[in-house]
Amino acid sequence: MSDAPGDQPSDDGVRAGGGPRWRAIHHPFAFGFFVTLGALVALLLGLAFSNLSTVIIYVVFALFAALGLDPVVRLIERRGLSRVWAIVIVYVAFAVVLAAVLWLIIPTVVRQVAQFVQDVPTLIANFQKGDTYAWLEDQFGDTIGDLLGQLQTFLVDPGHLAAIGGGVLQVGVSIVTGISGAIIILVLSLYFLASLPVIKQSFYRLVPAYGRPRVADLTEKITDSIGGYLMGMVILAFCNATFVFLMFFFLGLPFPLLLAVVAFCITLIPLVGTVLFWVIGSVVALFADPVGALIFAGAYLVYMQLEAYLLTPRIMNRTISIPGALVVIGALVGGTLLGLLGALVAIPVTASVLLILKQVLIPRQDAKRAADEL
């Protein structure tokens, strides 16, 4: 039996009427055109994503804020109120707390920052009179004195601080951009929180009817884990800030309220936040009182262990549970790709991926294996 006419080899050894490889060889212009067009489309999509990166960050932050507040809203709903009133209560309470915190903290923080800049020469002079400086000078020679002189020059000159942000104008623009971004995130989170049930239902309708119950259950578990994780991070950061304030206050160390605010902001960063603030807090305390700094450093190390082995499991394990190695890997990958935003969302995203694997992929593979055995 002879081959079909379309399968007969042509003069150049390629089957006539062949597939994409034949068309690529005999129509190089068209092939090159489509490849170039695809590359241009990919480039345009990349440029569009780059230009919209700020908007995407706002949307992601707002969505995570809405998911973080959703458990509180649903808790109020279970008390018999409608979702609208629950959202109003949550945002009014948040606004009142934020206004009170800003009213109490901002004047004090501004005053303490100004006082810190004024007290830098005195703090460095007192530090140079202590035993710690004498030991460092014996070990490293005049290098320590030169470093302290450069540090003092840097801290007392506001021009250096402004230069970090690219100048006074750039600092002002950054402040205005940050405030406007916070307002945009707040408004977006309000819309997301109000329409979160509708968004979920719309997403479920995109799935075939036979798979909707499973997708709905999986989505609820993911959103619950993300919301619980975010609320847990805020609670842990608040506990951290309270501990720092009490330690600095009772040890007589300077700027307790300022360091508490810094602790709250920094310890929101997973994994490295507490270690980073331990270094910052100990260095600030060292310039004021070496003994107090040693006590603070030791007490904060103890608190870090209590937080890692007592507070974090009690607060986090109810909503999110992933192996420690995956926590580190997820945070590193997220921080490398998206910076601070990536580090913040890496852990809940990793937990969501693990949940999908456990609920979807593994049962599907088990079902295939059972079918093969039959």
DOPADREN-582693 format. One line per 8 residues: their letters; for each residue z, x, y of N, C-alpha, C. Coordinates in steps of 0.05 Angstrom, whole numbers. Each point is the difference from the previous one (the first is absolute). Layout:
BEGIN
a	Z,X,Y,Z,X,Y,Z,X,Y ~ ...
// end
This chain:
BEGIN
msdapgdq	0,17,-24,0,-17,24,0,18,25 ~ -18,-6,18,-3,17,24,20,-9,21 ~ 6,18,18,19,-6,22,-13,-20,19 ~ 17,-13,15,-10,-18,21,-15,16,21 ~ -20,-13,14,-15,15,20,17,12,21 ~ 22,-14,8,16,11,21,16,24,-8 ~ 1,5,-28,16,22,-9,-17,25,-6 ~ -27,-2,5,-17,23,-6,5,21,21
psddgvra	1,25,-9,5,22,19,-25,4,18 ~ 5,6,24,-21,5,20,-8,29,-2 ~ -19,9,17,-10,27,-1,21,21,5 ~ 19,-7,18,20,20,7,24,-1,-18 ~ -1,-15,-22,22,0,-19,21,-20,5 ~ -3,-16,21,20,-21,7,-11,-26,-8 ~ 16,-17,-13,-10,-26,-9,-9,-17,23 ~ -23,-12,-3,-10,-18,21,17,-25,2
gggprwra	4,-9,23,17,-24,4,29,6,-6 ~ 9,26,3,27,7,-7,20,-11,20 ~ 26,10,-2,22,-11,16,2,14,27 ~ 25,1,11,4,11,26,-7,29,2 ~ 3,15,-22,-7,29,2,-30,3,5 ~ -17,-17,-13,-29,2,5,-7,-7,29 ~ 13,-21,10,-5,-9,28,9,22,19 ~ 23,13,-5,9,21,18,-19,23,1
ihhpfafg	-13,7,-24,-18,22,-1,-26,-6,14 ~ -11,-24,-5,-27,-7,10,1,-14,27 ~ 24,-7,10,2,-11,27,22,15,15 ~ -3,26,5,22,15,12,7,-9,28 ~ -20,-10,15,5,-9,28,19,-24,0 ~ -6,-20,-17,17,-24,-1,28,7,-9 ~ 1,18,-21,26,8,-10,17,14,21 ~ -13,19,14,15,14,21,8,-18,23
ffvtlgal	-17,-20,6,6,-19,22,26,-16,-7 ~ 1,-10,-25,23,-16,-8,26,17,-1 ~ -3,25,-10,24,17,-1,10,6,29 ~ -19,6,18,8,5,27,12,-24,13 ~ -11,-24,-5,10,-24,11,29,-6,-10 ~ 4,5,-26,27,-3,-11,20,19,13 ~ -8,25,4,18,20,13,6,-9,29 ~ -20,-10,14,5,-9,28,19,-24,0
valllgla	-3,-18,-18,18,-23,-1,29,9,-6 ~ 3,19,-19,27,10,-6,11,15,24 ~ -16,15,15,9,14,24,9,-20,21 ~ -16,-21,4,7,-21,20,26,-14,-7 ~ 4,-6,-26,25,-12,-9,23,18,5 ~ -3,26,-5,21,19,5,7,2,29 ~ -20,0,18,5,1,28,14,-25,10 ~ -9,-23,-11,13,-25,8,29,-1,-9
fsnlstvi	6,10,-24,28,1,-10,16,19,18 ~ -12,22,8,15,19,17,6,-12,27 ~ -20,-14,12,5,-12,26,20,-23,-1 ~ 1,-14,-23,18,-22,-3,26,8,-13 ~ 6,25,-2,24,9,-14,25,-10,13 ~ 1,0,27,23,-10,14,5,-30,-6 ~ -22,-15,1,3,-29,-6,9,-4,-28 ~ -11,15,-19,9,-2,-28,29,6,-3
iyvvfalf	9,21,14,29,7,-2,17,-22,11 ~ -8,-13,23,15,-22,11,1,-23,-21 ~ -22,-6,-12,-1,-22,-19,18,5,-24 ~ -1,25,-11,16,7,-23,30,-1,7 ~ 7,11,23,28,-2,9,9,-28,3 ~ -16,-17,12,7,-28,5,3,-15,-27 ~ -18,6,-19,1,-13,-26,25,8,-15 ~ 7,25,1,24,9,-14,25,-11,14
aalgldpv	-1,-2,27,23,-13,14,3,-29,-8 ~ -22,-14,-3,1,-28,-8,11,-2,-29 ~ -9,17,-18,10,0,-27,30,7,-1 ~ 8,18,18,29,7,1,17,-22,10 ~ -10,-16,19,16,-23,10,-2,-25,-16 ~ -20,-1,-18,-5,-25,-15,24,-7,-18 ~ 14,20,-14,23,-8,-15,22,-13,16 ~ 4,9,25,20,-13,17,-8,-28,7
vrlierrg	-26,-4,7,-9,-26,7,3,-19,-24 ~ -7,9,-24,3,-18,-23,29,-6,-6 ~ 18,19,5,28,-5,-3,10,-22,18 ~ -10,0,25,7,-21,19,-12,-27,-9 ~ -25,2,-10,-13,-24,-10,16,-14,-22 ~ 12,16,-17,16,-11,-22,25,-14,10 ~ 7,5,26,23,-14,11,-8,-28,11 ~ -25,-7,-2,-9,-27,7,-17,-2,25
lsrvwaiv	-5,23,14,-16,0,24,-30,4,-7 ~ -17,-9,18,-29,5,-4,-7,29,5 ~ -24,8,-9,-8,28,4,-3,7,29 ~ -10,-19,16,-3,5,29,26,7,13 ~ 21,-17,-6,26,5,12,12,26,-11 ~ -5,5,-25,11,25,-12,-13,25,14 ~ -26,-1,5,-13,22,14,11,2,29 ~ 4,-22,13,11,0,28,27,13,0
ivyvafav	17,-8,-19,27,12,-2,-1,30,-5 ~ -17,8,-18,-2,29,-7,-9,16,24 ~ -21,-10,14,-10,16,23,18,-1,24 ~ 13,-23,4,20,-1,22,23,19,-5 ~ 10,-1,-25,22,19,-7,-9,29,2 ~ -25,5,-9,-10,28,3,-3,8,29 ~ -9,-18,17,-3,6,29,27,4,13 ~ 20,-16,-7,26,3,11,13,27,-8
vlaavlwl	-3,6,-26,12,25,-9,-15,24,13 ~ -26,-2,1,-16,22,12,8,4,30 ~ 1,-23,14,8,2,29,28,12,3 ~ 18,-9,-17,28,10,2,1,30,-6 ~ -15,8,-21,0,29,-7,-13,16,22 ~ -22,-9,11,-13,14,22,18,1,25 ~ 13,-22,6,18,-1,23,24,19,-3 ~ 9,2,-24,23,18,-5,-8,29,-3
iiptvvrq	-23,4,-12,-8,27,-8,-16,15,20 ~ -20,-13,13,-18,15,17,14,14,23 ~ 18,-14,16,14,14,21,16,24,-11 ~ 14,-5,-22,16,22,-12,-17,23,-10 ~ -22,-7,-13,-17,21,-11,-13,16,23 ~ -9,-14,21,-12,15,23,21,18,13 ~ 24,-10,3,21,16,11,8,23,-17 ~ 1,-4,-26,6,22,-18,-22,20,-2
vaqfvqdv	-25,-9,1,-22,20,0,1,17,25 ~ 5,-12,24,2,15,24,24,19,-1 ~ 22,-10,-11,24,17,-3,-5,23,-20 ~ -15,-6,-21,-7,21,-19,-16,23,13 ~ -20,-8,17,-16,21,13,18,16,19 ~ 18,-14,14,18,15,19,20,18,-15 ~ 8,-9,-24,21,15,-14,-12,22,-18 ~ -26,2,-2,-12,20,-18,10,29,6
ptlianfq	1,9,26,10,27,5,29,4,-9 ~ 17,-21,5,28,2,-8,3,0,-30 ~ -16,-17,-14,1,0,-29,-8,26,-12 ~ -21,12,10,-10,26,-10,20,22,6 ~ 12,-1,24,20,20,7,25,-2,-18 ~ 9,-24,-5,23,-3,-18,-7,9,-29 ~ -25,-6,-8,-8,8,-26,-1,31,-3 ~ -8,13,22,-1,29,-1,28,13,-1
kgdtyawl	20,-15,8,28,11,-1,13,-4,-27 ~ -12,-16,-17,12,-6,-26,-5,21,-21 ~ 14,-4,-22,-2,19,-23,-27,-3,-14 ~ -12,-24,0,-25,-4,-13,-22,17,13 ~ 0,1,27,-20,15,14,4,30,-5 ~ 26,9,-1,5,28,-5,-10,8,-28 ~ 4,-17,-20,-10,6,-27,-31,1,0 ~ -13,-19,13,-29,0,2,-10,25,14
edqfgdti	14,8,21,-9,24,15,3,25,-17 ~ 21,1,-16,3,23,-18,-22,1,-21 ~ -9,-24,-9,-20,-1,-21,-28,5,10 ~ -6,-11,24,-28,0,10,-3,15,26 ~ 20,10,12,-2,16,24,-6,-17,25 ~ -15,12,18,-6,-13,26,-20,-23,-2 ~ -11,-4,-24,-20,-21,-3,13,-27,5 ~ 25,-4,-9,13,-25,5,4,-6,29
gdllgqlq	7,20,16,3,-4,29,-26,-7,13 ~ -22,13,-8,-26,-7,11,-8,-29,-7 ~ 5,-8,-25,-7,-27,-8,16,-21,16 ~ 26,5,4,16,-19,15,-9,-1,29 ~ -8,23,11,-10,0,28,-26,-16,2 ~ -18,3,-19,-25,-16,1,6,-30,-4 ~ 19,-6,-18,7,-28,-5,12,-12,25 ~ 17,14,14,12,-10,25,-22,-5,21
tflvdpgh	-18,19,3,-21,-3,20,-18,-24,-6 ~ -4,-4,-26,-17,-22,-8,13,-27,6 ~ 26,-2,-7,14,-26,2,6,-8,28 ~ 5,19,18,8,-7,27,-24,-4,18 ~ -24,5,-10,-24,-3,16,-15,-25,-9 ~ 1,-22,16,-14,-25,-8,-30,4,-3 ~ -11,20,13,-28,4,-2,-9,7,-28 ~ 18,15,-15,-6,7,-27,0,-25,-18
laaigggv	19,-18,5,2,-24,-16,-25,-18,5 ~ -8,-1,26,-24,-16,6,-25,12,-12 ~ 0,27,-2,-24,14,-10,-5,-7,-30 ~ 23,-7,-14,-4,-7,-28,-17,-24,-3 ~ 3,-19,18,-16,-25,-1,-26,2,16 ~ -7,24,10,-26,3,14,3,-4,30 ~ 23,1,11,4,-3,28,14,-26,7 ~ 9,-2,25,16,-23,9,-17,-26,-3
lqvgvsiv	-25,1,9,-17,-24,-2,-4,-9,-28 ~ -4,20,-18,-4,-7,-28,25,-12,-12 ~ 24,10,8,25,-11,-10,3,-29,9 ~ -7,-5,26,2,-28,10,-20,-18,-14 ~ -24,9,-5,-19,-16,-15,10,-5,-28 ~ 12,20,-13,10,-4,-27,23,-21,-1 ~ 17,1,21,22,-20,1,-11,-28,3 ~ -20,-3,18,-12,-27,5,-14,-9,-26
tgisgaii	-15,19,-13,-14,-8,-24,20,-8,-22 ~ 22,15,-2,20,-7,-20,12,-28,5 ~ 6,-6,25,12,-26,7,-20,-22,-6 ~ -25,4,9,-20,-21,-6,-5,-3,-30 ~ 0,22,-14,-4,-2,-29,23,-15,-14 ~ 25,5,10,23,-15,-11,-3,-30,5 ~ -9,-7,24,-4,-29,6,-21,-12,-17 ~ -22,15,-4,-22,-10,-17,10,-4,-29
ilvlslyf	15,19,-10,11,-2,-27,19,-24,-2 ~ 16,-4,20,19,-22,0,-14,-27,-1 ~ -21,-3,17,-15,-25,1,-15,-4,-26 ~ -13,21,-11,-15,-3,-25,19,-7,-23 ~ 23,13,0,19,-6,-22,9,-29,1 ~ 3,-11,25,7,-28,2,-22,-18,-12 ~ -25,6,6,-22,-16,-11,-1,3,-30 ~ 3,25,-10,-1,4,-29,23,-14,-14
laslpvik	24,1,12,23,-13,-12,-3,-30,-1 ~ -11,-11,22,-3,-29,1,-21,-10,-20 ~ -21,16,-4,-22,-9,-17,0,14,-27 ~ 22,13,-8,0,14,-25,-5,-18,-24 ~ 13,-23,-2,-7,-18,-23,-29,-8,-1 ~ -12,-6,23,-28,-7,1,-18,23,-8 ~ 7,24,9,-15,24,-8,0,3,-30 ~ 24,-3,-12,2,3,-29,-17,-22,-15
qsfyrlvp	2,-24,9,-15,-22,-13,-30,5,3 ~ -9,9,23,-28,6,4,-9,23,-19 ~ 17,19,-4,-6,22,-18,-2,-10,-29 ~ 18,-18,-7,0,-11,-27,-26,-15,-6 ~ -11,-14,20,-24,-16,-3,-24,17,-5 ~ 1,26,6,-22,18,-5,-2,8,-30 ~ 22,-6,-14,2,8,-28,-8,-24,-17 ~ -14,4,-23,-7,-23,-17,25,-16,-8
aygrprva	-3,-26,-4,23,-18,-4,17,9,-24 ~ -13,10,-21,16,6,-24,18,24,5 ~ -6,17,20,17,24,5,18,-3,24 ~ 0,-23,14,16,-3,24,30,2,-6 ~ 11,-14,-20,29,2,-5,9,29,-4 ~ -15,16,-15,8,27,-4,-2,17,25 ~ -22,-4,15,-3,15,25,22,-8,20 ~ 6,-26,1,21,-9,19,27,12,-7
dltekitd	7,1,-26,25,12,-8,1,29,7 ~ -22,15,-5,-1,28,5,1,5,31 ~ -13,-16,15,0,3,30,28,-5,11 ~ 14,-20,-11,27,-6,10,19,24,-7 ~ -3,11,-23,17,23,-8,-5,24,18 ~ -26,4,7,-7,23,17,11,-4,28 ~ -4,-23,12,9,-5,27,31,0,1 ~ 13,-10,-21,29,0,0,10,29,-2
siggylmg	-13,17,-16,9,27,-2,-4,16,26 ~ -23,-6,14,-5,14,26,20,-9,21 ~ 5,-26,1,19,-10,20,28,10,-6 ~ 9,0,-25,26,10,-7,3,30,6 ~ -22,15,-5,1,29,5,4,5,30 ~ -16,-14,17,2,5,29,28,-8,10 ~ 10,-22,-8,27,-8,8,21,20,-9 ~ -4,10,-25,18,20,-10,-1,26,16
mvilafcn	-24,8,9,-2,25,16,14,-4,26 ~ -2,-23,13,14,-5,25,30,1,-4 ~ 10,-12,-21,28,-1,-5,11,29,-5 ~ -15,16,-16,9,27,-5,-1,17,26 ~ -20,-4,17,-2,15,25,23,-8,18 ~ 8,-26,0,22,-9,17,27,12,-10 ~ 3,1,-26,24,12,-11,1,30,7 ~ -23,13,-1,-1,28,7,7,5,29
atfvflmf	-11,-17,18,6,3,28,29,-5,6 ~ 12,-20,-13,29,-6,4,17,24,-9 ~ -7,11,-23,16,24,-9,-2,23,20 ~ -24,5,10,-4,22,18,16,-5,26 ~ -2,-24,10,15,-6,25,30,4,-4 ~ 11,-10,-22,29,3,-5,8,30,-3 ~ -17,15,-14,7,29,-4,-1,15,26 ~ -20,-4,16,-2,14,26,22,-10,19
fflglpfp	7,-25,-1,21,-10,18,27,10,-7 ~ 8,0,-26,27,8,-8,2,31,0 ~ -22,14,-4,2,29,1,-2,11,29 ~ -5,-18,19,-2,9,28,-26,15,6 ~ -20,-5,-16,-26,13,4,-16,-15,22 ~ -18,14,14,-14,-14,22,-21,-19,-9 ~ -6,-19,17,-23,-18,-3,1,-17,-26 ~ 22,-13,-6,1,-15,-25,-20,-24,-1
lllavvaf	-3,-14,23,-18,-23,0,-29,9,-2 ~ -7,21,14,-27,11,-1,-7,9,-28 ~ 18,14,-13,-5,10,-27,-1,-23,-20 ~ 15,-22,5,-1,-23,-18,-28,-13,2 ~ -11,-3,25,-27,-11,3,-20,17,-14 ~ 2,27,4,-19,18,-13,2,-2,-31 ~ 25,-2,-10,4,-3,-28,-13,-25,-11 ~ 3,-23,14,-12,-24,-9,-31,2,-2
citliplv	-12,12,20,-29,2,1,-10,19,-22 ~ 13,23,-3,-10,21,-18,5,-8,-29 ~ 23,-12,-6,6,-7,-28,-16,-24,-10 ~ -16,-13,17,-19,-19,-10,-22,13,-16 ~ -4,26,4,-21,15,-15,11,5,-28 ~ -15,-8,-20,10,3,-28,2,30,-7 ~ 19,6,-18,4,25,-13,10,22,19 ~ -16,7,21,7,23,17,16,-8,24
gtvlfwvi	3,-26,6,13,-8,24,29,9,2 ~ 16,-4,-21,28,8,1,3,30,1 ~ -17,15,-15,2,29,1,-7,11,27 ~ -21,-12,12,-9,9,27,22,-5,20 ~ 13,-24,-1,21,-4,20,25,17,-6 ~ 5,6,-25,22,18,-6,-3,26,15 ~ -24,11,0,-5,25,14,3,-4,30 ~ -12,-22,11,2,-5,29,28,-4,9
gsvvalfa	15,-18,-14,27,-5,8,18,24,-2 ~ -3,17,-21,16,24,-3,-6,20,21 ~ -25,3,8,-7,20,21,12,-9,27 ~ -2,-26,7,11,-10,25,30,4,0 ~ 13,-6,-22,29,3,-2,9,29,1 ~ -17,18,-10,6,28,-1,4,12,28 ~ -16,-9,19,1,11,27,26,-9,14 ~ 11,-23,-8,24,-10,13,26,10,-13
dpvgalif	0,-1,-27,25,8,-14,-8,9,-29 ~ 0,26,-5,-8,9,-27,17,-12,-23 ~ 26,-4,5,17,-12,-21,-7,-29,-4 ~ -4,-14,23,-8,-28,-2,-28,-3,-14 ~ -18,19,6,-26,0,-12,2,4,-30 ~ 18,18,-9,3,5,-28,12,-25,-14 ~ 19,-13,13,11,-25,-11,-21,-22,-2 ~ -16,-2,22,-21,-21,-1,-20,6,-21
agaylvym	-9,25,-2,-20,7,-20,10,-7,-29 ~ 25,8,-5,11,-6,-27,3,-30,-5 ~ 11,-15,20,3,-28,-3,-26,-15,-3 ~ -21,9,15,-26,-13,-2,-13,6,-27 ~ 5,24,-11,-10,5,-27,12,-19,-20 ~ 27,-4,3,13,-19,-18,-11,-28,3 ~ -5,-8,26,-12,-26,5,-27,-2,-12 ~ -16,21,1,-27,-1,-12,1,-5,-30
qleayllt	20,12,-13,3,-4,-29,9,-29,-5 ~ 19,-10,16,8,-28,-3,-23,-19,5 ~ -16,5,20,-23,-17,6,-20,1,-23 ~ -5,24,-11,-20,3,-21,9,-13,-26 ~ 25,2,-7,9,-9,-27,16,-26,1 ~ 8,-9,24,16,-25,1,-14,-21,17 ~ -5,6,25,-11,-20,18,-29,-7,-7 ~ -17,20,-3,-29,-5,-5,-4,-16,-26
primnrti	13,8,-23,-5,-17,-24,10,-29,4 ~ 22,-4,13,10,-27,4,-18,-17,18 ~ -11,13,20,-17,-15,19,-29,-2,-9 ~ -10,21,-12,-29,1,-6,-7,-10,-27 ~ 17,5,-20,-8,-6,-28,-4,-30,-5 ~ 11,-16,18,-4,-29,-4,-29,-8,7 ~ -13,16,16,-27,-8,10,-22,19,-9 ~ 7,25,-4,-21,19,-5,11,22,-18
sipgalvv	-14,8,-21,9,20,-18,-23,16,-11 ~ -2,25,8,-21,18,-9,12,27,-6 ~ -13,15,-19,11,27,-6,1,18,24 ~ 20,18,-1,3,18,23,-24,18,5 ~ -13,9,-21,-24,18,3,-22,-15,15 ~ -4,-26,-7,-21,-15,14,8,-6,29 ~ 26,-2,6,8,-3,28,-8,24,16 ~ 5,24,-10,-7,24,14,-30,3,3
igalvggt	-15,-5,-22,-29,3,1,-12,-21,19 ~ 9,-25,-1,-10,-21,18,5,7,29 ~ 25,9,6,6,7,28,-17,23,10 ~ -4,20,-17,-17,23,8,-29,-9,5 ~ -11,-16,-18,-27,-9,3,-3,-17,25 ~ 19,-19,3,-2,-18,23,4,15,26 ~ 19,19,1,3,15,25,-23,18,6 ~ -13,11,-20,-24,16,5,-24,-16,10
llgllgal	-3,-24,-11,-23,-17,8,4,-14,26 ~ 24,-12,4,4,-17,24,24,8,17 ~ 11,23,-5,22,9,16,25,-16,-5 ~ 15,-7,22,25,-14,-2,-4,-28,-12 ~ -22,-13,8,-6,-27,-12,-3,3,-30 ~ -15,20,-9,-4,3,-29,26,6,-15 ~ 18,16,13,25,6,-13,18,-25,-2 ~ -2,-18,20,16,-24,0,-9,-20,-21
vaipvtas	-26,-3,-3,-11,-20,-18,-6,10,-28 ~ 3,27,-5,-7,11,-25,16,-11,-23 ~ 26,-2,4,18,-9,-22,-6,-29,-8 ~ -1,-19,19,-6,-27,-9,-28,-3,-12 ~ -19,15,10,-27,0,-11,0,11,-28 ~ 14,22,-5,3,11,-27,13,-20,-18 ~ 21,-13,9,13,-21,-17,-19,-23,-6 ~ -17,-7,19,-19,-22,-5,-21,8,-20
vllilkqv	-9,25,1,-20,9,-19,12,1,-28 ~ 26,9,-2,13,1,-26,4,-29,-11 ~ 6,-18,18,4,-28,-9,-27,-12,-10 ~ -22,6,13,-26,-9,-9,-7,12,-28 ~ 6,26,-3,-5,13,-26,16,-13,-22 ~ 26,-6,6,17,-12,-21,-8,-29,-6 ~ -8,-14,21,-5,-29,-4,-29,-6,-9 ~ -19,18,7,-28,-6,-5,-12,19,-20
liprqdak	0,26,7,-15,19,-16,12,4,-28 ~ 26,5,-1,13,5,-26,-2,-24,-19 ~ 6,-25,9,-4,-23,-18,-29,-3,-9 ~ -19,6,17,-28,-2,-7,-7,21,-22 ~ 10,24,3,-6,21,-20,14,-7,-26 ~ 24,-11,1,14,-8,-24,-15,-23,-15 ~ -11,-18,16,-16,-22,-12,-25,11,-13 ~ -14,19,12,-24,12,-12,7,14,-26
raadel	23,14,0,8,14,-24,6,-19,-23 ~ 14,-22,7,6,-20,-20,-25,-13,-11 ~ -20,-5,18,-25,-12,-9,-16,20,-18 ~ 1,26,6,-14,19,-17,13,2,-28 ~ 27,-2,-1,13,2,-25,-6,-24,-18 ~ -5,-23,13,-7,-24,-16,-29,2,-10
// end
